[in-house]
């Protein structure tokens, strides 16, 4: 059967996905799915007329009636609908779908957290286990040398000597046997590795601050939303919250409920203008739209896409029941799929989008200098060390004067 010369198509315009522009009273479409539709129209030699639903919605069942794009196809107001529509069992009962043109993971993108508090920089070079092992090594070696040296030095004196050696201070211990010299040589090797490893790592932390770990999984996201530290958004008219609510896992259901209860929705058109505050925010969507979102906001809000996946959805064109030429549509879409042409459209659009972002980004050269804030934690520890040293010095002087006075008094009393 010959393909119709004119086809009515329902779409949801979206930045870089399906853009509709008027040029000299002619309608021009662009974006990934816009170019995809042009390829299909060129292959099947048909013209099209575009429509949009009165309310931005992909399609949900409300009181037994379909809304949005699916509703327009079901009521036969249009022949086709195209705008990242996912195939689902309930939709397929009332409308048909073509072969999928892509399969996308449903995941989330989240704003990158800030840098770690530099007050803790002094402890960051080693993990907790390394600090504990180093402390126990000092304690055990001090006891061992106290035993080998026949109590020639007090345990407290040896403890201070070995602790000072880890800080590259000289030691004043008399080595009276071969075994003691061997053990002390091993200790020196240990202190060289520990001290140089610590100082070099600390310097790198001070030069390039560490960032906090971003949220990686849906379960972590659910806990962050529960604590009130993050919020979670879905695109306006999306069926993603409903899909989450129907899941068997508690954390998925919680995210779906909280999005619907708080009306946490957004429009992609708000992203390039920076109208949407994305700090401490996660966005749910299919992966290739999240990649686009990441490119749109990268200049003012760095974000990271999670590797965790809620579901893999097939995206296809919705077709009204009884449409004459679904088989011909499937043949063209299959050729596009097998040739990798849709992926090529994506990569071209991403390249174009990144060029627009870089064109409007002003490059500024900033001289990176260490400030008091960068070495704040080190200065705190240094000051604490000076206070303790002065306290010990004052205590020793006071003890020496008291001891001298006591000995003089005892001598005169004789």
C-alpha positions as CSV (number, residue, x, y, z in Angstrom):
1,X,0.0,0.0,0.0
2,X,1.3,3.5,-0.9
3,X,2.3,5.6,2.0
4,X,0.0,8.7,2.5
5,X,1.3,11.9,1.0
6,X,0.4,13.9,4.2
7,X,0.7,12.7,7.8
8,X,-0.5,14.4,10.9
9,X,2.1,14.0,13.7
10,X,1.9,15.0,17.4
11,X,5.1,16.2,19.1
12,X,6.4,17.8,22.2
13,X,8.9,20.5,21.2
14,X,12.1,20.3,23.3
15,X,15.5,22.0,23.1
16,X,18.0,20.0,21.0
17,X,15.5,17.1,20.8
18,X,12.7,18.4,18.7
19,X,12.9,22.0,17.8
20,X,10.3,23.8,15.6
21,X,11.5,27.1,14.0
22,X,9.8,29.3,11.5
23,X,12.0,30.6,8.6
24,X,10.3,32.9,6.1
25,X,6.9,31.4,7.0
26,X,8.3,27.9,6.5
27,X,8.4,25.5,9.4
28,X,11.9,24.0,9.9
29,X,12.5,21.3,12.5
30,X,15.9,20.4,14.1
31,X,17.2,18.5,17.0
32,X,17.9,14.8,17.3
33,X,14.3,13.5,16.8
34,X,13.5,16.4,14.4
35,X,16.2,15.2,12.0
36,X,15.1,11.7,12.6
37,X,11.6,12.5,11.4
38,X,13.0,14.3,8.3
39,X,14.9,11.2,7.3
40,X,11.8,9.1,7.6
41,X,9.7,11.6,5.6
42,X,12.4,11.8,2.9
43,X,12.6,8.0,2.7
44,X,8.8,7.5,2.5
45,X,8.2,10.7,0.5
46,X,5.5,12.3,2.6
47,X,4.8,15.7,4.0
48,X,3.7,16.2,7.6
49,X,1.8,18.6,9.8
50,X,2.8,19.0,13.4
51,X,0.5,19.4,16.4
52,X,1.1,19.6,20.1
53,X,-1.3,18.6,23.0
54,X,-2.8,21.6,24.9
55,X,-1.0,20.3,28.1
56,X,2.6,19.1,27.9
57,X,2.1,15.4,28.5
58,X,3.4,12.2,26.9
59,X,0.3,10.2,27.9
60,X,-1.3,9.0,31.1
61,X,-4.6,7.3,31.8
62,X,-6.9,9.6,33.8
63,X,-10.5,8.5,34.5
64,X,-10.2,5.9,31.6
65,X,-9.0,8.5,29.1
66,X,-5.6,9.1,27.7
67,X,-3.9,12.5,27.9
68,X,-1.1,14.1,25.9
69,X,0.4,12.5,22.8
70,X,-1.0,9.1,23.4
71,X,-4.5,10.6,23.8
72,X,-4.2,12.4,20.5
73,X,-3.2,9.2,18.7
74,X,-5.9,7.2,20.5
75,X,-8.7,9.7,19.5
76,X,-7.3,9.6,15.9
77,X,-6.7,13.3,16.0
78,X,-3.2,12.5,14.5
79,X,-1.7,9.6,12.7
80,X,1.6,9.4,14.6
81,X,3.3,10.7,17.8
82,X,7.0,11.2,18.2
83,X,8.8,12.6,21.3
84,X,10.8,10.1,23.3
85,X,7.7,8.0,23.7
86,X,8.3,4.7,25.6
87,X,6.5,1.5,24.8
88,X,4.4,0.1,27.6
89,X,1.8,-2.6,28.0
90,X,-1.0,-0.2,28.9
91,X,-0.3,2.1,26.0
92,X,-0.1,-0.8,23.5
93,X,-3.6,-1.8,24.3
94,X,-5.0,1.5,22.8
95,X,-2.3,2.5,20.3
96,X,0.3,0.7,18.1
97,X,4.0,1.3,18.1
98,X,6.6,1.0,15.4
99,X,9.9,-0.9,15.9
100,X,12.0,0.9,18.5
101,X,14.6,3.3,17.2
102,X,16.7,3.3,20.4
103,X,16.8,1.6,23.8
104,X,17.7,3.9,26.7
105,X,18.4,3.4,30.4
106,X,16.3,5.3,32.9
107,X,18.6,6.8,35.4
108,X,19.4,10.2,37.0
109,X,21.8,13.0,36.9
110,X,22.9,14.8,40.1
111,X,24.8,17.9,40.9
112,X,28.3,17.4,42.0
113,X,28.9,18.1,45.7
114,X,31.4,20.7,46.8
115,X,35.0,20.1,48.0
116,X,35.7,18.4,51.3
117,X,36.2,20.6,54.4
118,X,39.9,21.5,54.4
119,X,39.9,21.5,58.2
120,X,40.3,17.7,57.8
121,X,43.0,17.9,55.1
122,X,45.7,17.0,57.7
123,X,44.1,13.5,58.1
124,X,43.1,12.9,54.5
125,X,46.4,11.4,53.1
126,X,45.9,8.2,55.0
127,X,42.7,6.2,55.6
128,X,41.7,5.2,59.1
129,X,43.3,1.7,59.0
130,X,46.7,3.2,58.0
131,X,46.6,5.7,60.8
132,X,45.8,2.9,63.3
133,X,48.5,0.6,62.0
134,X,51.1,3.5,62.2
135,X,50.1,4.2,65.8
136,X,50.3,0.6,66.8
137,X,53.7,0.3,65.1
138,X,55.0,3.1,67.2
139,X,53.6,1.6,70.4
140,X,54.9,-1.9,69.7
141,X,58.4,-0.8,68.5
142,X,58.8,1.3,71.6
143,X,58.0,-1.7,73.9
144,X,60.2,-4.0,71.9
145,X,63.2,-1.6,72.1
146,X,62.5,-1.0,75.8
147,X,62.9,-4.8,76.3
148,X,66.0,-5.2,74.0
149,X,67.8,-2.3,75.6
150,X,67.3,-3.8,79.1
151,X,65.3,-0.8,80.2
152,X,68.2,1.6,79.5
153,X,65.6,4.1,78.3
154,X,62.1,4.6,79.7
155,X,59.2,3.5,77.7
156,X,57.9,7.1,77.5
157,X,61.3,8.3,76.2
158,X,61.3,5.6,73.5
159,X,57.7,6.4,72.5
160,X,58.7,10.0,71.9
161,X,61.8,9.0,70.0
162,X,60.0,6.7,67.6
163,X,57.1,9.2,67.2
164,X,59.6,11.9,66.4
165,X,61.4,9.7,63.8
166,X,58.1,9.5,61.8
167,X,58.3,13.3,61.7
168,X,61.9,13.1,60.4
169,X,63.4,14.2,63.7
170,X,66.8,12.8,64.8
171,X,66.8,10.0,67.3
172,X,69.3,9.7,70.2
173,X,69.2,6.0,71.0
174,X,72.4,4.0,71.7
175,X,72.3,0.8,69.6
176,X,74.3,-1.8,71.6
177,X,73.7,-5.0,69.5
178,X,73.5,-6.3,66.0
179,X,69.8,-7.3,66.3
180,X,68.9,-3.8,67.6
181,X,70.7,-2.2,64.6
182,X,68.8,-4.4,62.1
183,X,65.5,-3.7,63.7
184,X,66.2,0.1,63.9
185,X,67.2,0.0,60.2
186,X,63.8,-1.5,59.3
187,X,62.1,1.1,61.4
188,X,64.0,3.9,59.5
189,X,62.8,2.4,56.1
190,X,59.2,2.4,57.5
191,X,59.4,6.0,58.6
192,X,60.9,7.1,55.3
193,X,58.0,5.5,53.4
194,X,55.4,6.9,55.8
195,X,56.7,10.4,56.1
196,X,57.4,11.0,52.4
197,X,54.2,9.4,51.4
198,X,52.2,11.5,53.8
199,X,53.9,14.8,52.9
200,X,53.6,14.3,49.1
201,X,49.9,13.3,49.3
202,X,49.2,16.2,51.7
203,X,50.8,18.6,49.2
204,X,48.6,17.3,46.4
205,X,45.5,17.7,48.5
206,X,46.4,21.2,49.3
207,X,47.1,22.0,45.6
208,X,44.0,20.3,44.2
209,X,41.1,20.1,46.8
210,X,39.2,16.8,47.1
211,X,35.6,16.7,46.1
212,X,32.9,14.9,48.1
213,X,31.6,11.7,46.7
214,X,28.5,12.2,44.6
215,X,25.3,10.2,44.9
216,X,25.8,7.0,42.9
217,X,22.6,4.8,43.3
218,X,18.9,5.2,43.5
219,X,19.0,3.9,47.1
220,X,21.5,6.6,48.1
221,X,19.3,9.2,46.3
222,X,16.3,8.0,48.2
223,X,18.1,8.4,51.5
224,X,19.4,11.8,50.6
225,X,15.8,13.0,49.7
226,X,14.5,11.5,53.0
227,X,17.0,13.5,54.9
228,X,16.0,16.7,53.2
229,X,19.4,17.4,51.7
230,X,18.4,16.7,48.1
231,X,15.4,17.0,45.9
232,X,14.5,14.9,42.9
233,X,12.9,16.3,39.6
234,X,11.1,14.7,36.7
235,X,10.3,16.4,33.4
236,X,6.8,18.0,33.3
237,X,4.3,15.5,31.9
238,X,6.6,12.5,32.3
239,X,5.3,9.1,33.4
240,X,8.5,8.3,35.3
241,X,7.1,9.1,38.8
242,X,4.1,6.7,38.1
243,X,6.5,4.0,37.0
244,X,8.5,4.4,40.2
245,X,5.4,4.3,42.3
246,X,4.4,1.0,40.8
247,X,7.7,-0.7,41.5
248,X,8.2,-3.3,44.2
249,X,11.3,-1.7,45.7
250,X,10.6,0.7,48.6
251,X,13.2,3.3,47.6
252,X,11.8,3.5,44.1
253,X,8.3,3.9,45.4
254,X,9.4,6.6,47.8
255,X,11.0,8.7,45.0
256,X,7.9,8.4,42.9
257,X,5.6,9.4,45.8
258,X,7.7,12.4,46.8
259,X,8.0,13.7,43.3
260,X,4.2,13.6,42.8
261,X,3.5,15.0,46.3
262,X,5.8,17.9,46.0
263,X,5.2,18.6,42.3
264,X,8.9,18.4,41.6
265,X,8.8,18.9,37.8
266,X,10.8,21.0,35.4
267,X,10.9,22.1,31.8
268,X,14.1,21.5,29.7
269,X,13.7,24.9,28.2
270,X,14.5,26.4,31.6
271,X,17.9,24.8,31.7
272,X,19.9,26.9,29.2
273,X,18.8,30.1,30.8
274,X,19.8,29.0,34.2
275,X,16.3,29.5,35.6
276,X,16.4,26.2,37.5
277,X,18.6,25.9,40.6
278,X,20.3,22.5,40.4
279,X,22.4,22.6,43.5
280,X,21.6,19.5,45.7
281,X,19.3,18.3,42.9
282,X,18.8,15.1,40.9
283,X,16.9,14.8,37.6
284,X,15.3,11.6,36.4
285,X,15.2,10.8,32.7
286,X,16.4,8.5,29.9
287,X,20.2,8.5,29.5
288,X,20.5,10.4,26.2
289,X,18.4,13.2,27.4
290,X,20.4,13.4,30.6
291,X,23.6,13.7,28.4
292,X,21.9,16.6,26.7
293,X,21.0,18.2,30.0
294,X,24.6,17.8,31.2
295,X,25.8,19.7,28.2
296,X,23.3,22.4,28.7
297,X,24.1,23.1,32.3
298,X,27.8,22.2,32.4
299,X,28.9,25.9,32.2
300,X,27.2,26.9,35.5
301,X,26.4,23.6,37.3
302,X,28.7,20.6,37.0
303,X,26.7,17.4,37.2
304,X,27.4,13.6,37.0
305,X,25.2,10.9,35.5
306,X,24.7,7.8,37.6
307,X,25.5,4.3,36.4
308,X,22.6,2.8,38.4
309,X,19.6,2.0,36.2
310,X,15.9,1.8,37.1
311,X,14.8,0.3,33.8
312,X,15.7,0.1,30.1
313,X,13.0,1.6,27.9
314,X,12.3,1.2,24.2
315,X,11.6,4.4,22.4
316,X,9.3,4.2,19.4
317,X,6.8,6.1,17.3
318,X,3.1,5.8,18.5
319,X,0.7,4.9,15.6
320,X,-3.1,4.9,15.7
321,X,-4.8,1.6,15.5
322,X,-5.5,0.6,11.9
323,X,-2.9,2.9,10.3
324,X,-2.2,1.6,6.9
325,X,1.5,1.7,6.6
326,X,3.1,0.7,9.9
327,X,5.1,-2.0,8.1
328,X,6.8,0.5,5.8
329,X,7.6,2.7,8.8
330,X,9.2,-0.3,10.5
331,X,11.3,-1.0,7.5
332,X,12.8,2.5,7.4
333,X,13.3,2.6,11.2
334,X,15.0,-0.8,11.1
335,X,17.4,0.5,8.4
336,X,18.1,3.6,10.5
337,X,18.7,1.4,13.6
338,X,21.0,-1.1,11.8
339,X,23.1,1.7,10.2
340,X,23.7,3.5,13.5
341,X,22.2,6.6,12.0
342,X,20.3,7.6,15.1
343,X,23.5,7.5,17.1
344,X,25.1,9.7,14.5
345,X,22.3,12.2,14.9
346,X,22.8,12.2,18.6
347,X,26.6,12.7,18.4
348,X,26.2,15.5,15.8
349,X,23.7,17.3,18.0
350,X,25.8,16.9,21.1
351,X,28.8,18.4,19.2
352,X,26.7,21.3,18.0
353,X,25.4,21.9,21.5
354,X,28.9,21.8,23.1
355,X,30.1,24.3,20.5
356,X,27.3,26.7,21.4
357,X,28.2,26.3,25.1
358,X,31.9,26.9,24.5
359,X,31.1,29.9,22.3
360,X,29.2,31.6,25.1
361,X,31.6,30.7,27.8
362,X,34.2,33.3,28.8
363,X,37.5,31.9,29.5
364,X,39.3,33.5,32.5
365,X,42.8,32.7,33.6
366,X,43.2,32.6,37.3
367,X,46.6,32.3,39.0
368,X,46.3,29.4,41.5
369,X,47.9,30.5,44.8
370,X,47.9,28.8,48.2
371,X,46.0,30.8,50.7
372,X,45.7,30.7,54.5
373,X,42.5,28.7,54.0
374,X,44.4,26.0,52.1
375,X,46.9,25.4,54.9
376,X,44.4,26.2,57.7
377,X,44.4,22.6,59.1
378,X,48.2,22.4,59.0
379,X,48.5,25.7,60.9
380,X,46.1,24.5,63.5
381,X,48.1,21.4,64.2
382,X,51.4,23.4,64.2
383,X,50.0,25.8,66.7
384,X,48.8,23.0,68.9
385,X,52.3,21.4,68.7
386,X,53.9,24.7,69.7
387,X,51.5,25.1,72.7
388,X,52.2,21.6,73.9
389,X,56.0,22.1,73.4
390,X,55.9,25.4,75.4
391,X,53.8,23.7,78.1
392,X,56.3,20.8,78.4
393,X,59.3,23.3,78.4
394,X,57.7,25.4,81.2
395,X,56.9,22.3,83.1
396,X,60.5,21.0,82.9
397,X,61.9,24.3,84.0
398,X,59.5,24.5,86.9
399,X,60.3,20.9,87.8
400,X,64.1,21.6,87.6
401,X,63.8,24.7,89.9
402,X,61.7,22.8,92.4
403,X,64.2,19.9,92.4
404,X,67.1,22.3,92.8
405,X,65.4,24.1,95.7
406,X,64.6,20.8,97.3
407,X,68.2,19.5,97.1
408,X,69.7,22.8,98.3
409,X,67.3,22.8,101.3
410,X,68.2,19.3,102.1
411,X,72.0,20.1,101.8
412,X,71.8,23.1,104.1
413,X,69.8,21.1,106.6
414,X,72.7,18.8,107.0
